[in-house]
Structures are given as structure tokens and as C-alpha cells.
Amino acid sequence: MDNIYEINFRKIGNKEIGHLVPLEQYREIPFEIKRIYYTYGVPESVKRGFHAHKELEQVLICLNGEIKVKCFDGKEERIFKLNNPSKGLYISSMIWREVFDYKRNAVLIVLASEYYNEKDYIRDYDKFLKLVKKDYWENENTI
């Protein structure tokens, strides 16, 4: 799953003075940042996401608490635990994602490569499976 990976950010500081984590586009963040949003106050029983994006890339960072993110690229599924504000999760386009298991006042910030565009979302899982399999077979036939 090369299109999903964890990023360890630079952490400047120490316990005595605190820490600063710089996030710069094309450095720590592998794309131009066009949108930033965050979620907070999500009850532990709530599950979010349940979609993929046609073009958009994201980096997810849990600034406080803990969450889990399930990612599926059409072939392989992985679950990532985010609970460290100096680590992020890069998710490319065409990855189905589900965010769940919110713990301890979790705050999730998301850095996105594109502005909000509802047309970029794939919210139907069966449609996602058809699109990702079609893309896989087209790429296989060009090799």
C-alpha cells in the first residue's frame, strides 16, 4: 500500500518548554495544501468517513486523543491508530476510508490537496469497488 503511509514529522523542543511541529507543503506534506479542517467532540460510538476521493489527497493528524482509520485500496485493508500529534497519515486518492474508535476528546485535523468539491467524493462503496477494479485492470493492461 504505497499510496497510504505514516509520516513522522520533525518535532522541535522538549518536555520543559513544549514542542513545535512544522508542517510545510512539499516538505512534510507531499502536496499543496488548499484546505484544512478538523473534527472534535465526536462521540466514541460514531463512525465517520465511509468514502473515497477521485483526486484529493489528505494527511490526517490526531492532535489530541486517539482515533483509528481503516483504509482500503481495492486489494488490501489496513487499520492505522493515530494518537501522536507529531505523526500523520497520508492517504492518496482512490482509497476508501473509515474513521472510528474516537477516544479521549480526540481532535483530528485534515490537510487536503484540493478545495471542497462534492463531485470528487465516492460515497457508494459498490461504486468505489467497480471504479478501483476498473482502474486496476486498465493499469495492468498497459504494462
C-alpha positions as CSV (number, residue, x, y, z in Angstrom):
1,M,0.0,0.0,0.0
2,D,2.4,2.7,-1.2
3,N,-0.5,5.1,-1.5
4,I,-1.1,5.2,2.2
5,Y,1.7,5.7,4.7
6,E,2.6,7.2,8.0
7,I,4.7,10.4,8.2
8,N,6.9,11.2,11.2
9,F,7.1,15.0,11.5
10,R,10.0,17.0,12.8
11,K,9.4,17.8,16.5
12,I,11.3,20.8,17.9
13,G,11.5,21.4,21.6
14,N,11.4,19.3,24.8
15,K,9.3,18.5,27.8
16,E,10.4,21.6,29.7
17,I,9.3,24.1,27.0
18,G,6.9,22.1,24.9
19,H,7.1,21.2,21.2
20,L,6.6,22.8,17.8
21,V,5.8,20.7,14.7
22,P,6.3,22.5,11.4
23,L,4.1,21.4,8.5
24,E,5.1,22.8,5.1
25,Q,3.7,21.9,1.8
26,Y,6.0,19.8,-0.4
27,R,8.2,19.1,2.6
28,E,6.4,17.3,5.4
29,I,3.1,17.4,3.4
30,P,3.6,15.9,-0.1
31,F,1.2,18.3,-1.9
32,E,0.0,21.9,-2.0
33,I,-2.4,22.5,0.9
34,K,-5.7,24.0,-0.3
35,R,-7.9,23.1,2.6
36,I,-7.6,22.5,6.3
37,Y,-10.4,21.3,8.6
38,Y,-10.8,19.5,11.9
39,T,-13.3,17.4,13.9
40,Y,-13.7,17.4,17.6
41,G,-16.3,16.4,20.1
42,V,-17.1,13.2,18.2
43,P,-18.8,10.6,20.5
44,E,-16.8,7.4,20.8
45,S,-19.6,5.4,19.2
46,V,-19.7,7.5,16.0
47,K,-18.0,6.3,12.8
48,R,-17.1,8.8,10.1
49,G,-15.7,8.8,6.6
50,F,-17.2,6.0,4.5
51,H,-16.0,7.5,1.2
52,A,-13.1,7.8,-1.2
53,H,-11.9,10.7,-3.4
54,K,-11.3,10.6,-7.1
55,E,-8.4,13.2,-7.0
56,L,-8.0,14.6,-3.5
57,E,-5.0,13.6,-1.3
58,Q,-5.0,14.1,2.5
59,V,-2.8,14.0,5.6
60,L,-4.7,13.2,8.8
61,I,-3.2,14.2,12.2
62,C,-4.7,13.4,15.6
63,L,-3.8,16.4,17.6
64,N,-5.4,15.1,20.8
65,G,-6.7,11.7,22.0
66,E,-6.8,8.8,19.7
67,I,-8.7,7.5,16.6
68,K,-8.4,4.6,14.2
69,V,-8.6,4.9,10.4
70,K,-9.4,1.9,8.2
71,C,-8.1,2.2,4.6
72,F,-8.8,0.0,1.6
73,D,-7.3,0.4,-1.8
74,G,-9.3,-2.3,-3.5
75,K,-6.9,-5.1,-2.7
76,E,-5.6,-4.6,0.8
77,E,-7.1,-3.2,4.0
78,R,-5.1,-1.7,6.9
79,I,-6.1,-0.1,10.2
80,F,-4.0,2.8,11.5
81,K,-4.0,4.1,15.0
82,L,-3.4,7.9,15.3
83,N,-2.5,9.1,18.7
84,N,0.6,11.2,18.3
85,P,0.5,14.9,17.1
86,S,4.0,14.5,15.6
87,K,2.8,11.8,13.2
88,G,0.4,11.9,10.3
89,L,-1.3,9.5,7.9
90,Y,-1.0,10.2,4.2
91,I,-4.0,8.9,2.1
92,S,-3.9,9.3,-1.7
93,S,-6.9,9.4,-4.0
94,M,-9.0,6.3,-4.6
95,I,-8.7,5.0,-1.1
96,W,-11.8,4.1,0.9
97,R,-11.5,5.4,4.4
98,E,-13.5,4.9,7.6
99,V,-12.6,6.8,10.8
100,F,-13.7,5.2,14.1
101,D,-13.0,4.4,17.7
102,Y,-12.6,8.0,18.9
103,K,-11.0,8.2,22.3
104,R,-10.2,10.8,25.0
105,N,-11.6,14.0,23.4
106,A,-10.0,13.3,20.0
107,V,-9.2,16.2,17.7
108,L,-8.5,15.2,14.1
109,I,-7.1,17.8,11.7
110,V,-7.0,17.1,8.0
111,L,-4.8,18.8,5.4
112,A,-6.2,18.4,1.9
113,S,-4.8,18.9,-1.6
114,E,-8.0,20.4,-3.1
115,Y,-10.8,22.7,-2.1
116,Y,-14.1,21.0,-1.1
117,N,-15.8,19.6,-4.2
118,E,-18.7,17.2,-3.7
119,K,-18.2,15.7,-7.2
120,D,-14.8,14.4,-6.0
121,Y,-16.4,12.1,-3.4
122,I,-17.3,8.5,-4.0
123,R,-19.8,7.7,-1.2
124,D,-21.2,4.5,-2.6
125,Y,-18.9,1.5,-1.6
126,D,-20.0,-0.7,-4.5
127,K,-19.3,2.1,-7.0
128,F,-15.9,2.6,-5.4
129,L,-15.2,-1.2,-5.8
130,K,-16.1,-1.0,-9.5
131,L,-14.0,2.1,-10.1
132,V,-10.9,0.8,-8.3
133,K,-11.1,-2.6,-10.1
134,K,-11.6,-0.9,-13.5
135,D,-8.6,1.3,-12.8
136,Y,-6.5,-1.7,-11.7
137,W,-7.3,-3.7,-14.9
138,E,-6.6,-0.6,-17.1
139,N,-3.2,-0.2,-15.5
140,E,-2.4,-3.9,-15.7
141,N,-3.2,-3.9,-19.5
142,T,-0.8,-1.0,-20.1
143,I,2.3,-2.8,-18.6
